[in-house]
Every structure is written in structure tokens, then in C-alpha cells.
């Protein structure tokens, strides 16, 4: 998908943020739609069907959390990426955002160039799930999901099944935060009753084999694979 075909809905009750962020993203070639509160955001999301929504948390009429919950109930927007703008240190807002269905968060204040890079990383997640490839290539890492093979810098690495499946899941959407519940459901399913520590142990083993910096812990939420 080309930049000019990508539509971003920017939601904030501060005109300065709408102007500055909107300008920087439109300069990159994206289509920008704006809204000043949660109610307007839901209406414009229905009408415009954006690929990405950037939501402020604290807004009048309807806050970002409630707006996210309503948008996530819309079938036409099931693949839309939603990220929150949160002030530094607002752990509660971040956790509430993930619970509401957000994919990620951006911490304010943020420099325009960093914001653009963050948006580009978020948009890399856009893919047709039905056409997901059996071979994932991320930097010097290659994951062959059909043959259960991992290659790093040209060298093959053998992983136990659950480590492989966990890595494969996280790597399908680099930089997306996967909640613990989602990881347990997709990797372990109904096979056995496992706890959160099981995930932690498998992540620790993957860090030892793939690299510590490739996996980031989001406290109280889950994990993400950093590309």
C-alpha cells in the first residue's frame, strides 16, 4: 500500500497538536483526517475507515479509551491500527488503552521526526492476514514457519516447538504489543493450563538465543518483538 493511499485519523482536543502532528504526517504523503473529541473520532472512523488512528486519552465529551472501545466493535475497522498518545509515566492510561483494544502507545512529548518513524513502524504491520507468508524475513533473522526453522546471520538455529511458535507470533507483527492473554491463547491454546511465568521463561530463553534487545517487556501487559 502506497503512502498516498494510507489514511490516518488524528484525534486530540489541542489544536496545536493536531496542526503540528498533522503537518508532519501529511508532509510524508499520508492522508490526514482530524477530530477533536472521542464522539467525533468514532463518527469519522466509521466514515473514513482509516488504516491508523492516533488517539489522545484525555478529551471532552468522550475520552480516548471509550472511543477506542467503540471503534473496536466496528467490523469494518477490525484491521485498523489504534495507538494512544499518553503523557510520560501514565502507566494506568497505557494499560487501560491496551485493555480497550489499542495496539500501541506513543509517549508525549515526542519530536516530530521520532513520531514519523513511530508511525512508519506501526504501518508496517499492515498486511493481508490471508496472505501471510510461511517465511518471515526481519533483518538478519529468517523464520520458516512451514519447516520450523530459524536462521540468524546465515546460521540455522533449532528451537523447541513452543519457543518457535512464540517467536513466530511476535515476529508476525514487529513492534506490536501482544498481551499475555493473547500469547497464551495463540501459542498454548487449550493444551495445558499454564501461567504467566511460562511466557516469561520462554521469553528469557529466546533473549538468550536471539538477542536481548529483540524482545521488549511492557510491564503489566505483555511483550513485543523489536525489528
Residue pairs with C-beta under 8 A, 6 or more apart in sequence:
1 51
1 126
3 28
3 29
3 30
4 29
4 30
4 31
5 31
6 30
6 31
6 51
6 52
6 123
6 126
7 30
7 31
7 32
7 33
7 48
7 49
7 50
7 51
7 52
8 25
8 30
8 31
8 32
8 33
8 50
8 51
8 52
8 53
8 54
8 119
9 33
9 34
9 35
9 41
9 44
9 45
9 48
9 50
9 52
9 53
9 54
10 18
10 21
10 22
10 25
10 32
10 33
10 34
10 35
10 54
11 34
11 35
11 36
11 37
11 38
11 40
11 41
11 53
11 54
11 55
11 56
11 59
11 64
11 67
12 18
12 21
12 34
12 36
12 54
12 56
12 59
12 85
13 36
13 37
13 56
13 58
13 59
13 60
14 56
15 36
17 56
17 85
18 34
18 36
20 112
21 54
21 112
21 115
22 32
22 34
24 112
24 115
24 116
25 32
25 115
25 116
25 119
26 32
28 116
28 119
28 120
30 119
33 44
33 48
33 50
35 41
35 43
35 44
36 59
37 59
37 60
37 61
37 62
38 55
38 59
38 61
38 62
38 63
38 64
38 66
38 67
38 70
39 61
39 62
39 67
40 61
41 53
41 55
41 62
41 64
41 67
41 71
42 62
42 67
42 70
42 71
45 53
45 71
45 74
45 77
45 80
46 74
46 76
46 77
49 76
49 77
49 80
50 80
51 80
51 81
51 123
51 126
52 80
52 81
52 82
52 83
52 119
52 122
52 123
53 71
53 80
53 81
53 82
53 83
54 83
54 84
54 85
54 106
54 119
55 64
55 67
55 68
55 82
55 83
55 84
55 85
55 102
56 64
56 84
56 85
57 63
57 64
57 65
57 84
57 85
57 86
57 90
57 93
57 97
58 64
59 67
64 84
64 85
64 97
65 93
65 96
65 97
65 100
66 100
68 82
68 84
68 97
68 100
68 101
68 102
69 100
69 101
71 77
71 80
71 82
71 101
72 78
72 82
72 100
72 101
79 126
79 129
81 103
81 104
81 122
81 123
81 125
81 126
82 101
82 102
82 103
83 102
83 103
83 104
83 105
83 106
83 118
83 122
84 93
84 94
84 97
84 102
84 104
84 105
84 106
85 105
85 106
85 108
86 93
86 94
86 97
86 105
86 106
86 107
86 108
87 93
87 107
87 108
88 107
88 108
88 109
91 219
91 220
93 105
94 105
94 218
94 221
95 220
95 221
97 105
98 105
98 177
98 179
98 218
98 221
98 222
103 122
103 125
103 176
103 177
104 122
104 175
104 176
104 177
106 115
106 118
110 118
121 174
121 175
121 227
122 175
124 174
124 175
124 227
125 173
125 174
125 175
125 176
132 172
134 144
134 145
134 146
135 142
135 143
135 144
135 145
135 146
136 142
136 143
136 145
136 168
136 171
136 172
137 143
138 171
138 174
138 225
138 227
139 227
140 152
140 153
140 154
141 150
141 151
141 152
141 171
141 210
141 214
142 150
142 151
142 152
143 149
143 150
143 167
143 168
143 171
144 150
144 151
145 168
148 159
148 161
148 164
149 156
150 156
150 157
150 158
150 159
150 164
150 167
151 157
152 210
157 209
159 167
159 206
159 209
162 187
162 188
162 202
163 202
163 205
163 206
163 209
165 187
166 183
166 187
166 199
166 202
166 203
166 206
167 206
167 210
167 225
169 178
169 183
169 186
169 187
170 178
170 215
170 223
170 224
170 225
171 225
173 225
174 224
174 225
174 226
174 227
175 224
175 225
175 226
175 227
176 224
177 218
177 221
177 222
177 223
177 224
178 222
178 223
178 224
179 221
179 222
180 196
180 199
180 221
180 222
182 222
183 199
183 222
183 223
184 194
184 196
184 198
184 199
188 194
188 198
199 223
203 215
203 217
203 223
206 214
206 215
207 214
207 215
213 226
214 225
214 226
215 223
215 224
215 225
215 226
216 223
216 224
216 226
217 223
218 224
